[in-house]
Amino acid sequence: MDAAAHALATALNRVDPTVRADAKSLAARLVGDTPVEVLVRSMLAYVAHGAQIVALRAEDDVTPAKAAKILGATCQFVDRLCEDGVLPFRCLPQPTPL
């Protein structure tokens, strides 16, 4: 995600009536049933109803602490989600001491 897109994503105020109205209007204009249209329409509908949406590329790695912040949860809860298979994760090798 480029800096401008990231700034926009973090700047959307989910309680702003203009943001919610724009999301509702855009969702209504997507009338197809392709997987992309269904996904985008669903995300816009959530925004229109005041939900906070976070979109990440599958290739983007985040730390457990960052995932907790995104989800509004504790690191322990994120660890449990990973252990239960709800959140995919991978362990990175520990750096070797010099």
C-alpha positions in Angstrom: 0.0 0.0 0.0 1.4 3.4 -0.9 1.6 6.2 1.6 -1.4 8.0 0.1 -3.6 5.0 0.3 -2.5 4.3 3.9 -3.2 7.9 4.9 -6.6 7.7 3.4 -7.4 4.4 5.1 -6.4 5.7 8.5 -8.2 9.0 7.9 -11.7 7.7 7.2 -13.9 8.6 10.1 -16.5 5.9 10.5 -19.0 8.1 12.2 -18.7 10.9 9.6 -22.1 11.0 7.9 -20.5 12.0 4.6 -18.1 9.0 4.6 -21.0 6.7 5.4 -23.2 8.2 2.7 -20.4 8.0 0.1 -19.9 4.3 1.0 -23.6 3.6 0.7 -23.8 5.4 -2.7 -20.8 3.5 -4.0 -22.1 0.1 -2.8 -25.4 0.8 -4.5 -23.6 1.4 -7.8 -21.9 -2.1 -7.7 -24.6 -4.3 -9.1 -22.6 -7.3 -10.5 -21.9 -10.6 -8.7 -18.3 -11.0 -9.5 -16.2 -12.0 -6.5 -14.5 -8.6 -6.5 -17.8 -6.7 -6.7 -19.3 -8.8 -3.9 -16.3 -8.2 -1.7 -16.1 -4.4 -2.3 -19.9 -4.0 -2.0 -19.8 -5.9 1.4 -16.9 -3.7 2.7 -18.7 -0.5 1.6 -21.9 -1.7 3.3 -20.0 -2.2 6.5 -18.6 1.3 6.3 -22.0 2.7 5.5 -23.2 1.2 8.7 -20.4 2.7 10.8 -18.0 -0.3 10.9 -14.3 0.1 10.8 -12.7 -1.8 8.0 -9.1 -2.9 7.8 -7.7 -4.3 4.5 -4.3 -6.0 4.3 -2.7 -7.8 1.5 -2.2 -11.5 2.3 1.5 -11.0 1.8 1.7 -8.3 4.4 3.2 -9.5 7.6 2.2 -7.9 10.9 3.6 -8.6 14.3 1.2 -10.0 17.0 1.2 -6.6 18.7 0.2 -4.8 15.4 -2.5 -7.5 14.8 -3.8 -6.8 18.3 -3.9 -3.1 17.6 -5.7 -3.6 14.3 -8.2 -5.9 15.9 -8.6 -3.8 19.1 -7.7 -6.8 21.1 -4.9 -8.0 23.4 -1.7 -9.8 22.3 -2.9 -12.8 24.3 -6.1 -12.9 22.4 -4.2 -12.7 19.1 -1.9 -15.5 20.3 -5.0 -17.7 21.1 -6.5 -16.9 17.6 -3.2 -18.1 16.0 -3.1 -21.2 18.2 -6.7 -22.1 17.3 -6.0 -21.6 13.6 -8.3 -18.6 13.2 -5.5 -16.3 12.2 -2.8 -17.7 9.8 0.7 -17.0 11.0 4.3 -18.0 10.4 7.2 -17.9 12.8 10.3 -16.1 11.6 13.7 -17.3 12.5 15.3 -15.7 15.5 18.4 -13.6 14.7 21.6 -15.2 15.8 23.7 -13.3 18.3 26.9 -11.8 17.1 
